[in-house]
Amino acid sequence: MKRWGVLVTVGVLTLGSVGAGSAQASPGKPDCPTAEIFATDNTAIITDPADPRLTTRLTRFDHEVRSIIRTHGAKAEGSTLLDGVFWSGELQQTTYERSREFDVSRVGREGLHHIADVIRKRYDQESVLTFRCLPRDAPDTDAVEIQADGVDATRLHDALAADTEARERLGGGSVTLGGRLVLVAPLSELDLARKFTAELGVDWNRAQVRYGDEEFVA
């Protein structure tokens, strides 16, 4: 899958040995979930923003993934429908994807990886993205998740098309149906992500920045 193609899957060990307890991640902020999984059941390359497959609400997928999360000992707190816009270097154009972000609690690093891998295999994904919220100075912190209101898929598309550096190094991002940007990026690309969000019209002082550990489970 694309670098950030909201493709989440989580790898696995039985949560009997990992999960609750000291292995759990600590949220960077009070409103930051323990962990997030960004996932989809889409396997097609969609380049037309008017493609009817982009209108699906992924309702059945939502129920199935929640069941997978519970089956492996974690707790599914909720999920959010996302519209993703990503840059394909192979196609040299943007691609689109409907996906969901799942909030997960009662899970540790290994358990999260395991769950994502189960999802990846079940829905035939190349990779699945996970994000564990952590304090900014935690040893495992290597990424940021930026959220900001006032962004839609069209604006995200246009900004990617106009910024070669951002599309090649960040890959793209997603927005909720309510117009909230969700952008996960390596901590090393924080300055570029900040510049890109400014191009989207985002006031950085109003953006929410979460720190944590990202993993593409492949």
Z-matrix of the N, CA and C atoms (Angstrom, degrees):
N
C 1 1.449
C 2 1.508 1 111.85
N 3 1.330 2 114.73 1 169.47
C 4 1.453 3 118.68 2 -179.97
C 5 1.520 4 110.06 3 -64.82
N 6 1.345 5 116.02 4 165.17
C 7 1.458 6 119.35 5 -176.34
C 8 1.514 7 111.91 6 -52.14
N 9 1.298 8 118.29 7 -41.38
C 10 1.455 9 119.95 8 -174.32
C 11 1.485 10 107.87 9 -128.21
N 12 1.260 11 115.03 10 18.81
C 13 1.428 12 118.55 11 -176.20
C 14 1.481 13 111.98 12 -63.24
N 15 1.212 14 117.56 13 66.76
C 16 1.434 15 124.74 14 172.74
C 17 1.476 16 113.89 15 15.53
N 18 1.191 17 117.14 16 48.08
C 19 1.406 18 123.50 17 -172.31
C 20 1.475 19 103.90 18 -117.14
N 21 1.245 20 114.04 19 105.51
C 22 1.398 21 114.88 20 -177.23
C 23 1.482 22 113.50 21 -118.72
N 24 1.245 23 115.26 22 138.40
C 25 1.426 24 121.97 23 177.78
C 26 1.480 25 105.65 24 -148.05
N 27 1.257 26 119.22 25 155.46
C 28 1.426 27 116.72 26 -178.90
C 29 1.501 28 113.62 27 -131.51
N 30 1.339 29 117.48 28 133.61
C 31 1.431 30 121.70 29 -176.67
C 32 1.505 31 112.23 30 -73.86
N 33 1.296 32 123.67 31 172.41
C 34 1.442 33 121.79 32 -171.25
C 35 1.511 34 122.09 33 -146.67
N 36 1.288 35 115.19 34 148.22
C 37 1.464 36 125.58 35 166.43
C 38 1.508 37 100.77 36 -136.76
N 39 1.254 38 122.16 37 160.08
C 40 1.445 39 116.91 38 -179.76
C 41 1.505 40 108.85 39 -66.98
N 42 1.320 41 115.26 40 134.18
C 43 1.454 42 118.76 41 -176.32
C 44 1.511 43 112.21 42 -67.84
N 45 1.285 44 117.74 43 1.91
C 46 1.453 45 117.76 44 177.30
C 47 1.514 46 110.29 45 -65.47
N 48 1.338 47 116.83 46 -33.30
C 49 1.450 48 119.03 47 -178.22
C 50 1.499 49 112.77 48 -96.05
N 51 1.350 50 117.23 49 -14.38
C 52 1.451 51 119.67 50 178.52
C 53 1.501 52 105.98 51 -132.10
N 54 1.237 53 122.66 52 162.50
C 55 1.456 54 120.98 53 176.73
C 56 1.489 55 109.66 54 138.61
N 57 1.308 56 117.14 55 -113.78
C 58 1.452 57 118.83 56 180.00
C 59 1.521 58 109.33 57 -71.49
N 60 1.310 59 115.59 58 165.08
C 61 1.452 60 118.79 59 176.50
C 62 1.508 61 112.39 60 100.04
N 63 1.326 62 116.37 61 -154.95
C 64 1.451 63 121.71 62 -172.43
C 65 1.512 64 113.15 63 -65.98
N 66 1.347 65 118.69 64 -17.93
C 67 1.457 66 120.70 65 -178.52
C 68 1.522 67 112.10 66 -76.94
N 69 1.316 68 117.86 67 -13.42
C 70 1.450 69 121.08 68 -176.73
C 71 1.524 70 111.15 69 -67.44
N 72 1.352 71 113.97 70 147.20
C 73 1.464 72 119.19 71 177.23
C 74 1.515 73 108.84 72 -79.44
N 75 1.325 74 115.40 73 154.23
C 76 1.467 75 120.05 74 176.34
C 77 1.516 76 108.61 75 -104.27
N 78 1.329 77 118.44 76 131.98
C 79 1.454 78 120.23 77 -179.43
C 80 1.512 79 111.85 78 -65.28
N 81 1.343 80 115.56 79 144.81
C 82 1.454 81 120.27 80 178.70
C 83 1.517 82 111.13 81 -72.91
N 84 1.335 83 116.63 82 -27.72
C 85 1.457 84 121.93 83 179.10
C 86 1.522 85 107.54 84 -138.33
N 87 1.334 86 118.08 85 157.88
C 88 1.462 87 120.41 86 -177.61
C 89 1.525 88 113.53 87 -56.60
N 90 1.332 89 118.34 88 -33.20
C 91 1.454 90 120.82 89 -176.62
C 92 1.522 91 112.34 90 -94.99
N 93 1.304 92 117.82 91 11.95
C 94 1.455 93 122.18 92 179.56
C 95 1.527 94 108.95 93 -93.67
N 96 1.331 95 118.86 94 125.01
C 97 1.460 96 119.94 95 179.80
C 98 1.526 97 111.26 96 -65.50
N 99 1.311 98 116.23 97 159.96
C 100 1.464 99 119.84 98 178.20
C 101 1.519 100 110.63 99 -55.12
N 102 1.324 101 115.44 100 -45.80
C 103 1.465 102 120.25 101 -179.07
C 104 1.519 103 110.13 102 -154.22
N 105 1.324 104 115.21 103 161.10
C 106 1.457 105 121.47 104 178.00
C 107 1.525 106 109.01 105 -133.88
N 108 1.315 107 114.94 106 146.17
C 109 1.459 108 122.07 107 174.09
C 110 1.529 109 106.90 108 -123.70
N 111 1.313 110 116.23 109 126.76
C 112 1.460 111 121.84 110 176.44
C 113 1.525 112 107.51 111 -104.76
N 114 1.327 113 116.75 112 115.34
C 115 1.459 114 118.73 113 -170.99
C 116 1.527 115 112.84 114 -141.65
N 117 1.317 116 115.24 115 159.61
C 118 1.458 117 122.29 116 176.68
C 119 1.518 118 108.71 117 -149.57
N 120 1.322 119 116.39 118 161.94
C 121 1.464 120 120.01 119 172.64
C 122 1.523 121 110.64 120 -106.14
N 123 1.334 122 116.44 121 6.23
C 124 1.457 123 121.06 122 -178.08
C 125 1.530 124 111.33 123 -76.73
N 126 1.314 125 116.88 124 135.01
C 127 1.464 126 121.14 125 176.09
C 128 1.528 127 111.49 126 -121.42
N 129 1.329 128 116.49 127 1.78
C 130 1.467 129 120.49 128 -178.22
C 131 1.520 130 111.15 129 -94.39
N 132 1.328 131 115.63 130 155.69
C 133 1.464 132 121.49 131 172.93
C 134 1.525 133 106.81 132 -92.45
N 135 1.325 134 116.46 133 117.68
C 136 1.464 135 120.95 134 -177.13
C 137 1.523 136 108.57 135 -112.85
N 138 1.315 137 116.36 136 118.69
C 139 1.467 138 120.68 137 -178.46
C 140 1.525 139 112.90 138 -112.42
N 141 1.334 140 117.27 139 -8.53
C 142 1.465 141 121.68 140 -179.69
C 143 1.527 142 109.04 141 -100.10
N 144 1.335 143 118.88 142 116.65
C 145 1.465 144 120.75 143 -179.18
C 146 1.523 145 113.08 144 -64.00
N 147 1.337 146 117.22 145 -15.57
C 148 1.465 147 120.66 146 179.14
C 149 1.531 148 111.87 147 -95.08
N 150 1.315 149 117.50 148 6.63
C 151 1.465 150 121.02 149 -179.75
C 152 1.528 151 109.71 150 -60.28
N 153 1.327 152 118.49 151 128.07
C 154 1.476 153 121.21 152 -177.54
C 155 1.527 154 113.66 153 -61.18
N 156 1.316 155 117.66 154 -20.53
C 157 1.471 156 119.40 155 178.51
C 158 1.527 157 111.67 156 -66.84
N 159 1.310 158 116.31 157 -16.58
C 160 1.460 159 120.30 158 179.69
C 161 1.523 160 112.78 159 -83.99
N 162 1.325 161 116.33 160 0.70
C 163 1.471 162 120.13 161 178.46
C 164 1.531 163 112.12 162 -100.26
N 165 1.329 164 116.70 163 -5.14
C 166 1.462 165 119.14 164 -179.96
C 167 1.524 166 110.86 165 -62.89
N 168 1.319 167 116.02 166 146.16
C 169 1.461 168 120.22 167 177.95
C 170 1.534 169 111.65 168 -97.75
N 171 1.332 170 115.86 169 -0.28
C 172 1.463 171 120.27 170 177.10
C 173 1.533 172 112.02 171 52.33
N 174 1.323 173 115.59 172 41.22
C 175 1.464 174 120.94 173 -177.37
C 176 1.532 175 112.38 174 -66.54
N 177 1.326 176 115.95 175 -48.90
C 178 1.470 177 119.21 176 179.35
C 179 1.531 178 110.25 177 -64.07
N 180 1.317 179 115.97 178 -41.28
C 181 1.465 180 121.38 179 178.07
C 182 1.528 181 110.26 180 -59.36
N 183 1.313 182 116.11 181 -41.45
C 184 1.461 183 121.66 182 178.40
C 185 1.527 184 110.47 183 -57.24
N 186 1.325 185 116.32 184 -49.74
C 187 1.465 186 120.62 185 -178.95
C 188 1.523 187 111.15 186 -63.92
N 189 1.329 188 116.48 187 -40.61
C 190 1.464 189 120.40 188 -177.17
C 191 1.534 190 111.45 189 -66.84
N 192 1.327 191 116.79 190 -43.13
C 193 1.463 192 119.74 191 -179.18
C 194 1.521 193 110.89 192 -68.04
N 195 1.323 194 117.32 193 -39.09
C 196 1.467 195 119.93 194 176.18
C 197 1.532 196 110.39 195 -58.40
N 198 1.337 197 115.38 196 -40.20
C 199 1.456 198 120.37 197 179.53
C 200 1.527 199 110.64 198 -64.98
N 201 1.334 200 116.94 199 -40.33
C 202 1.466 201 121.26 200 178.09
C 203 1.527 202 110.02 201 -61.96
N 204 1.322 203 115.83 202 -44.66
C 205 1.469 204 120.67 203 -179.68
C 206 1.529 205 110.47 204 -59.62
N 207 1.334 206 116.42 205 -46.72
C 208 1.470 207 120.30 206 -179.38
C 209 1.523 208 111.78 207 -66.49
N 210 1.328 209 116.12 208 -40.81
C 211 1.462 210 120.78 209 -178.90
C 212 1.520 211 111.99 210 -58.73
N 213 1.323 212 116.22 211 -30.75
C 214 1.459 213 120.41 212 -177.15
C 215 1.532 214 112.43 213 -99.60
N 216 1.333 215 115.81 214 22.68
C 217 1.451 216 120.39 215 167.48
C 218 1.508 217 117.54 216 89.28
N 219 1.329 218 117.98 217 -0.97
C 220 1.457 219 121.05 218 179.56
C 221 1.529 220 109.37 219 -100.55
N 222 1.308 221 116.47 220 177.17
C 223 1.465 222 121.17 221 179.92
C 224 1.520 223 110.05 222 -117.84
N 225 1.335 224 116.51 223 127.35
C 226 1.467 225 122.26 224 177.26
C 227 1.520 226 108.15 225 -87.88
N 228 1.329 227 116.36 226 112.92
C 229 1.462 228 120.81 227 -175.83
C 230 1.524 229 113.50 228 -86.28
N 231 1.330 230 117.72 229 -23.07
C 232 1.458 231 120.94 230 -177.33
C 233 1.519 232 109.39 231 158.98
N 234 1.332 233 116.81 232 171.29
C 235 1.455 234 119.28 233 177.76
C 236 1.528 235 110.02 234 -145.25
N 237 1.326 236 114.96 235 158.49
C 238 1.460 237 121.56 236 -177.75
C 239 1.524 238 109.24 237 -129.19
N 240 1.316 239 116.75 238 132.03
C 241 1.466 240 122.24 239 178.48
C 242 1.530 241 109.34 240 -76.57
N 243 1.330 242 116.25 241 135.69
C 244 1.461 243 121.62 242 -176.17
C 245 1.520 244 112.40 243 -129.07
N 246 1.325 245 115.24 244 147.16
C 247 1.464 246 122.98 245 169.43
C 248 1.518 247 107.13 246 -107.59
N 249 1.320 248 116.87 247 118.27
C 250 1.453 249 120.33 248 -178.56
C 251 1.519 250 112.24 249 -103.92
N 252 1.320 251 115.64 250 146.22
C 253 1.470 252 122.45 251 174.23
C 254 1.526 253 105.92 252 -129.54
N 255 1.330 254 116.54 253 121.90
C 256 1.458 255 120.80 254 -174.26
C 257 1.527 256 110.87 255 -133.04
N 258 1.323 257 114.99 256 152.49
C 259 1.454 258 120.42 257 178.85
C 260 1.527 259 109.42 258 -96.97
N 261 1.326 260 116.21 259 127.19
C 262 1.455 261 121.67 260 176.81
C 263 1.518 262 109.02 261 -102.36
N 264 1.346 263 116.25 262 111.09
C 265 1.451 264 119.54 263 177.35
C 266 1.511 265 111.49 264 -65.28
N 267 1.335 266 115.59 265 -33.00
C 268 1.463 267 120.12 266 -179.74
C 269 1.521 268 111.62 267 -66.60
N 270 1.339 269 115.65 268 -42.49
C 271 1.464 270 120.27 269 -179.45
C 272 1.517 271 112.55 270 -88.19
N 273 1.336 272 115.96 271 -16.94
C 274 1.464 273 121.77 272 -175.68
C 275 1.525 274 111.24 273 58.36
N 276 1.334 275 115.55 274 42.72
C 277 1.457 276 121.31 275 175.68
C 278 1.520 277 109.59 276 -162.65
N 279 1.312 278 115.04 277 168.50
C 280 1.459 279 119.25 278 -179.64
C 281 1.524 280 110.82 279 -78.45
N 282 1.320 281 115.11 280 149.49
C 283 1.457 282 121.31 281 173.68
C 284 1.526 283 107.72 282 -124.50
N 285 1.321 284 115.22 283 159.90
C 286 1.459 285 120.72 284 -175.33
C 287 1.522 286 109.87 285 -124.22
N 288 1.344 287 115.13 286 154.82
C 289 1.450 288 118.79 287 -178.63
C 290 1.524 289 111.71 288 -159.37
N 291 1.309 290 115.87 289 136.58
C 292 1.464 291 122.06 290 170.41
C 293 1.518 292 107.94 291 -92.49
N 294 1.313 293 116.26 292 135.92
C 295 1.459 294 119.53 293 -179.27
C 296 1.521 295 109.43 294 -152.46
N 297 1.305 296 115.36 295 -179.19
C 298 1.456 297 121.02 296 175.81
C 299 1.527 298 110.59 297 -134.02
N 300 1.321 299 114.44 298 145.60
C 301 1.468 300 121.63 299 173.49
C 302 1.517 301 106.39 300 -104.77
N 303 1.323 302 116.45 301 126.30
C 304 1.465 303 122.27 302 -178.61
C 305 1.526 304 110.14 303 -109.05
N 306 1.325 305 116.98 304 127.67
C 307 1.454 306 121.79 305 173.44
C 308 1.535 307 107.74 306 -85.02
N 309 1.327 308 115.50 307 131.54
C 310 1.460 309 120.36 308 -175.95
C 311 1.532 310 109.68 309 -129.13
N 312 1.315 311 116.55 310 135.55
C 313 1.467 312 120.91 311 175.45
C 314 1.521 313 108.94 312 -127.40
N 315 1.333 314 115.40 313 177.00
C 316 1.467 315 121.69 314 -177.07
C 317 1.522 316 111.17 315 54.36
N 318 1.327 317 115.50 316 46.14
C 319 1.455 318 119.55 317 -178.58
C 320 1.532 319 109.24 318 -145.20
N 321 1.319 320 116.56 319 144.03
C 322 1.449 321 122.65 320 175.22
C 323 1.511 322 110.89 321 -103.81
N 324 1.312 323 116.00 322 -176.20
C 325 1.465 324 121.09 323 -176.09
C 326 1.529 325 112.57 324 -60.59
N 327 1.337 326 116.35 325 -48.91
C 328 1.455 327 119.26 326 -177.61
C 329 1.534 328 111.20 327 -68.90
N 330 1.328 329 115.50 328 -38.23
C 331 1.455 330 118.71 329 178.95
C 332 1.517 331 112.02 330 -64.92
N 333 1.334 332 116.23 331 -39.34
C 334 1.465 333 120.46 332 178.40
C 335 1.524 334 110.42 333 -63.55
N 336 1.325 335 115.19 334 -44.69
C 337 1.461 336 119.95 335 178.47
C 338 1.526 337 110.51 336 -58.75
N 339 1.316 338 115.52 337 -42.79
C 340 1.464 339 120.23 338 -178.95
C 341 1.528 340 111.64 339 -62.62
N 342 1.314 341 116.37 340 -47.88
C 343 1.463 342 120.49 341 -179.16
C 344 1.532 343 110.31 342 -59.81
N 345 1.308 344 116.43 343 -42.75
C 346 1.460 345 120.11 344 -179.35
C 347 1.516 346 111.13 345 -63.13
N 348 1.328 347 116.48 346 -38.38
C 349 1.456 348 119.63 347 -179.51
C 350 1.521 349 111.02 348 -67.75
N 351 1.319 350 115.90 349 -35.64
C 352 1.463 351 119.99 350 176.35
C 353 1.527 352 109.72 351 -62.23
N 354 1.317 353 116.14 352 -45.34
C 355 1.473 354 120.91 353 178.87
C 356 1.524 355 110.18 354 -62.78
N 357 1.319 356 116.50 355 -44.83
C 358 1.471 357 121.01 356 -179.17
C 359 1.525 358 111.31 357 -56.59
N 360 1.320 359 115.77 358 -47.36
C 361 1.466 360 119.80 359 -177.94
C 362 1.525 361 112.09 360 -69.00
N 363 1.324 362 115.65 361 -40.44
C 364 1.470 363 118.55 362 -177.23
C 365 1.520 364 111.85 363 -65.18
N 366 1.347 365 117.27 364 -36.50
C 367 1.462 366 120.37 365 -176.13
C 368 1.527 367 112.92 366 -106.44
N 369 1.336 368 115.53 367 16.63
C 370 1.459 369 122.29 368 172.85
C 371 1.522 370 112.79 369 54.13
N 372 1.336 371 115.46 370 48.89
C 373 1.456 372 121.32 371 179.61
C 374 1.525 373 110.63 372 -98.33
N 375 1.328 374 117.31 373 149.62
C 376 1.461 375 120.47 374 176.28
C 377 1.526 376 110.60 375 -70.64
N 378 1.323 377 115.98 376 -37.03
C 379 1.464 378 120.45 377 178.02
C 380 1.515 379 109.63 378 -159.30
N 381 1.326 380 114.62 379 164.52
C 382 1.465 381 121.10 380 177.79
C 383 1.525 382 107.72 381 -134.90
N 384 1.322 383 116.49 382 138.83
C 385 1.465 384 120.99 383 -177.41
C 386 1.526 385 111.11 384 -96.15
N 387 1.325 386 115.12 385 132.58
C 388 1.460 387 120.48 386 173.14
C 389 1.528 388 109.04 387 -122.96
N 390 1.318 389 115.38 388 152.91
C 391 1.463 390 120.97 389 178.39
C 392 1.519 391 108.27 390 -140.19
N 393 1.329 392 116.41 391 121.80
C 394 1.468 393 121.58 392 175.46
C 395 1.519 394 108.39 393 -103.10
N 396 1.306 395 117.71 394 125.25
C 397 1.461 396 121.09 395 177.65
C 398 1.522 397 110.04 396 -72.99
N 399 1.332 398 116.46 397 129.89
C 400 1.456 399 122.29 398 -178.46
C 401 1.526 400 109.59 399 -140.76
N 402 1.322 401 117.84 400 161.05
C 403 1.458 402 119.64 401 172.81
C 404 1.521 403 110.37 402 -60.75
N 405 1.292 404 115.98 403 152.55
C 406 1.457 405 121.11 404 -177.22
C 407 1.525 406 112.64 405 -56.87
N 408 1.339 407 117.14 406 -35.06
C 409 1.457 408 120.97 407 -176.21
C 410 1.529 409 113.42 408 -98.66
N 411 1.328 410 118.16 409 14.07
C 412 1.457 411 120.94 410 178.84
C 413 1.531 412 110.37 411 -68.85
N 414 1.318 413 118.78 412 145.25
C 415 1.469 414 121.57 413 -178.95
C 416 1.523 415 114.11 414 -56.56
N 417 1.336 416 117.38 415 -34.00
C 418 1.465 417 120.80 416 -177.06
C 419 1.529 418 113.60 417 -86.46
N 420 1.308 419 118.27 418 -5.56
C 421 1.469 420 120.08 419 -177.32
C 422 1.522 421 110.53 420 -67.74
N 423 1.342 422 115.37 421 120.09
C 424 1.459 423 120.34 422 -178.94
C 425 1.526 424 112.96 423 -139.69
N 426 1.341 425 116.47 424 8.45
C 427 1.464 426 119.58 425 -175.33
C 428 1.524 427 110.97 426 -152.08
N 429 1.314 428 114.96 427 167.68
C 430 1.456 429 121.67 428 174.66
C 431 1.523 430 109.02 429 -129.82
N 432 1.299 431 115.08 430 150.78
C 433 1.461 432 121.01 431 170.74
C 434 1.516 433 106.64 432 -119.89
N 435 1.311 434 115.72 433 119.52
C 436 1.465 435 121.49 434 -177.91
C 437 1.524 436 109.05 435 -105.74
N 438 1.321 437 116.49 436 127.95
C 439 1.460 438 121.64 437 175.61
C 440 1.518 439 108.70 438 -123.78
N 441 1.329 440 115.82 439 138.11
C 442 1.464 441 120.16 440 -179.58
C 443 1.522 442 109.22 441 -157.05
N 444 1.317 443 116.36 442 141.40
C 445 1.464 444 121.63 443 179.54
C 446 1.524 445 111.57 444 -81.05
N 447 1.338 446 114.97 445 162.41
C 448 1.459 447 120.97 446 173.20
C 449 1.512 448 115.75 447 88.54
N 450 1.324 449 117.84 448 24.55
C 451 1.467 450 121.37 449 -179.98
C 452 1.525 451 108.87 450 -127.02
N 453 1.333 452 117.21 451 133.01
C 454 1.458 453 120.17 452 174.62
C 455 1.522 454 109.64 453 -117.52
N 456 1.334 455 116.63 454 173.39
C 457 1.462 456 120.93 455 -175.22
C 458 1.520 457 111.89 456 -63.12
N 459 1.319 458 117.51 457 -35.23
C 460 1.467 459 120.40 458 179.91
C 461 1.524 460 110.72 459 -64.91
N 462 1.312 461 116.27 460 -44.04
C 463 1.469 462 119.86 461 178.79
C 464 1.524 463 110.59 462 -64.54
N 465 1.319 464 116.65 463 -40.63
C 466 1.453 465 120.75 464 178.50
C 467 1.528 466 110.62 465 -62.88
N 468 1.309 467 116.70 466 -43.18
C 469 1.460 468 121.55 467 177.64
C 470 1.521 469 111.56 468 -59.51
N 471 1.314 470 116.22 469 -48.72
C 472 1.463 471 120.67 470 -177.02
C 473 1.527 472 111.80 471 -64.54
N 474 1.331 473 116.25 472 -37.32
C 475 1.460 474 119.95 473 179.33
C 476 1.526 475 111.15 474 -67.33
N 477 1.329 476 116.64 475 -40.21
C 478 1.466 477 120.01 476 177.31
C 479 1.517 478 111.08 477 -64.58
N 480 1.325 479 116.00 478 -41.42
C 481 1.464 480 120.39 479 -179.20
C 482 1.525 481 111.28 480 -62.86
N 483 1.323 482 116.62 481 -30.39
C 484 1.460 483 120.67 482 -175.73
C 485 1.526 484 113.85 483 -91.25
N 486 1.329 485 117.76 484 -11.78
C 487 1.465 486 120.80 485 -174.64
C 488 1.528 487 110.19 486 -123.37
N 489 1.308 488 116.56 487 96.38
C 490 1.465 489 121.87 488 -177.65
C 491 1.520 490 111.84 489 -60.09
N 492 1.319 491 116.92 490 -43.75
C 493 1.456 492 121.22 491 -177.57
C 494 1.522 493 111.29 492 -63.10
N 495 1.326 494 116.94 493 -44.88
C 496 1.463 495 120.79 494 -178.24
C 497 1.521 496 111.48 495 -65.37
N 498 1.303 497 117.46 496 -43.97
C 499 1.471 498 118.45 497 -176.96
C 500 1.523 499 111.88 498 -69.03
N 501 1.330 500 117.58 499 -30.87
C 502 1.455 501 119.67 500 -179.15
C 503 1.528 502 112.31 501 -82.05
N 504 1.338 503 117.43 502 -32.46
C 505 1.464 504 119.94 503 -176.10
C 506 1.527 505 113.50 504 -98.44
N 507 1.333 506 116.81 505 -29.22
C 508 1.463 507 119.96 506 178.36
C 509 1.517 508 111.26 507 -98.63
N 510 1.320 509 116.76 508 -29.91
C 511 1.457 510 120.86 509 175.70
C 512 1.513 511 115.30 510 86.06
N 513 1.320 512 117.39 511 -30.41
C 514 1.456 513 119.97 512 -178.49
C 515 1.518 514 110.48 513 144.52
N 516 1.308 515 115.60 514 -161.18
C 517 1.450 516 120.06 515 -178.43
C 518 1.514 517 109.69 516 -170.97
N 519 1.309 518 116.37 517 -170.24
C 520 1.462 519 120.99 518 -178.70
C 521 1.522 520 110.06 519 -139.59
N 522 1.324 521 114.12 520 160.72
C 523 1.461 522 119.94 521 175.14
C 524 1.520 523 108.68 522 -134.83
N 525 1.317 524 116.16 523 148.70
C 526 1.454 525 120.44 524 175.20
C 527 1.517 526 109.10 525 -78.39
N 528 1.324 527 116.59 526 167.02
C 529 1.457 528 119.77 527 178.33
C 530 1.518 529 111.01 528 -65.07
N 531 1.323 530 116.86 529 -19.42
C 532 1.454 531 121.30 530 178.52
C 533 1.524 532 113.71 531 -88.02
N 534 1.337 533 116.54 532 2.94
C 535 1.457 534 119.75 533 176.72
C 536 1.522 535 114.94 534 86.45
N 537 1.335 536 116.97 535 33.15
C 538 1.466 537 120.57 536 178.87
C 539 1.528 538 109.14 537 -110.45
N 540 1.322 539 115.68 538 121.44
C 541 1.456 540 121.96 539 178.35
C 542 1.521 541 110.70 540 -68.38
N 543 1.333 542 116.47 541 139.41
C 544 1.458 543 122.69 542 172.46
C 545 1.527 544 106.11 543 -131.02
N 546 1.312 545 116.34 544 110.57
C 547 1.462 546 121.57 545 -175.81
C 548 1.523 547 109.82 546 -128.75
N 549 1.316 548 116.84 547 116.61
C 550 1.457 549 122.20 548 176.60
C 551 1.523 550 107.67 549 -102.73
N 552 1.329 551 116.35 550 130.31
C 553 1.459 552 120.33 551 -176.64
C 554 1.525 553 109.89 552 -145.04
N 555 1.332 554 117.28 553 153.18
C 556 1.471 555 119.54 554 175.01
C 557 1.517 556 110.00 555 -60.50
N 558 1.312 557 116.51 556 146.70
C 559 1.458 558 120.76 557 179.31
C 560 1.529 559 110.76 558 -57.56
N 561 1.316 560 116.31 559 -32.25
C 562 1.467 561 120.74 560 179.84
C 563 1.524 562 112.68 561 -67.08
N 564 1.340 563 116.85 562 -16.43
C 565 1.464 564 121.32 563 -179.54
C 566 1.530 565 111.96 564 -105.49
N 567 1.338 566 116.56 565 18.25
C 568 1.458 567 119.73 566 -176.78
C 569 1.528 568 112.24 567 -59.33
N 570 1.330 569 118.08 568 -42.60
C 571 1.465 570 120.63 569 -179.75
C 572 1.527 571 110.96 570 -62.84
N 573 1.326 572 116.59 571 -41.51
C 574 1.463 573 120.33 572 178.70
C 575 1.528 574 110.27 573 -66.63
N 576 1.327 575 116.87 574 -40.97
C 577 1.462 576 120.43 575 178.81
C 578 1.525 577 110.81 576 -63.02
N 579 1.319 578 116.25 577 -39.15
C 580 1.467 579 119.90 578 178.23
C 581 1.528 580 110.45 579 -64.82
N 582 1.322 581 116.79 580 -42.59
C 583 1.464 582 121.12 581 177.72
C 584 1.533 583 110.52 582 -62.31
N 585 1.322 584 115.75 583 -42.60
C 586 1.459 585 119.72 584 -178.00
C 587 1.525 586 111.52 585 -66.57
N 588 1.325 587 117.22 586 -40.48
C 589 1.461 588 118.72 587 178.50
C 590 1.528 589 111.16 588 -64.82
N 591 1.329 590 116.61 589 -31.40
C 592 1.470 591 119.67 590 176.14
C 593 1.527 592 109.78 591 -64.84
N 594 1.336 593 116.55 592 -37.60
C 595 1.459 594 120.65 593 177.72
C 596 1.526 595 111.61 594 -65.67
N 597 1.325 596 115.32 595 -24.63
C 598 1.468 597 120.67 596 176.95
C 599 1.526 598 111.84 597 -81.97
N 600 1.329 599 116.40 598 -3.66
C 601 1.454 600 120.21 599 -179.26
C 602 1.506 601 114.01 600 88.93
N 603 1.325 602 116.60 601 14.78
C 604 1.462 603 121.21 602 -178.08
C 605 1.525 604 110.99 603 -84.68
N 606 1.324 605 115.80 604 134.46
C 607 1.456 606 121.81 605 172.33
C 608 1.526 607 106.97 606 -83.80
N 609 1.327 608 117.17 607 111.43
C 610 1.456 609 121.25 608 -175.11
C 611 1.526 610 112.03 609 -57.03
N 612 1.302 611 117.18 610 -31.72
C 613 1.461 612 120.66 611 179.96
C 614 1.528 613 112.36 612 -67.66
N 615 1.322 614 116.19 613 -18.28
C 616 1.462 615 120.59 614 178.55
C 617 1.524 616 112.50 615 -101.85
N 618 1.315 617 116.08 616 -6.35
C 619 1.463 618 119.86 617 -179.91
C 620 1.522 619 110.34 618 -77.88
N 621 1.321 620 116.34 619 149.87
C 622 1.457 621 121.57 620 175.28
C 623 1.525 622 108.03 621 -100.99
N 624 1.323 623 116.48 622 124.27
C 625 1.465 624 121.10 623 -179.64
C 626 1.520 625 108.48 624 -114.27
N 627 1.308 626 115.80 625 119.25
C 628 1.452 627 122.20 626 177.56
C 629 1.534 628 108.15 627 -107.69
N 630 1.299 629 116.25 628 141.76
C 631 1.469 630 121.05 629 177.64
C 632 1.527 631 108.91 630 -106.63
N 633 1.327 632 114.76 631 150.86
C 634 1.454 633 117.51 632 178.94
C 635 1.510 634 113.84 633 176.46
N 636 1.299 635 114.40 634 -159.92
C 637 1.456 636 122.76 635 -176.82
C 638 1.525 637 108.83 636 -117.95
N 639 1.339 638 116.42 637 120.17
C 640 1.459 639 119.94 638 177.35
C 641 1.520 640 109.41 639 -102.01
N 642 1.331 641 115.48 640 150.18
C 643 1.460 642 120.72 641 174.69
C 644 1.512 643 109.36 642 -146.36
N 645 1.329 644 115.53 643 133.33
C 646 1.452 645 120.77 644 170.64
C 647 1.520 646 106.46 645 -97.44
N 648 1.315 647 115.54 646 108.20
C 649 1.454 648 120.75 647 -177.54
C 650 1.522 649 108.32 648 -85.04
N 651 1.319 650 116.42 649 116.28
C 652 1.461 651 120.73 650 -175.35
C 653 1.523 652 111.04 651 -125.06
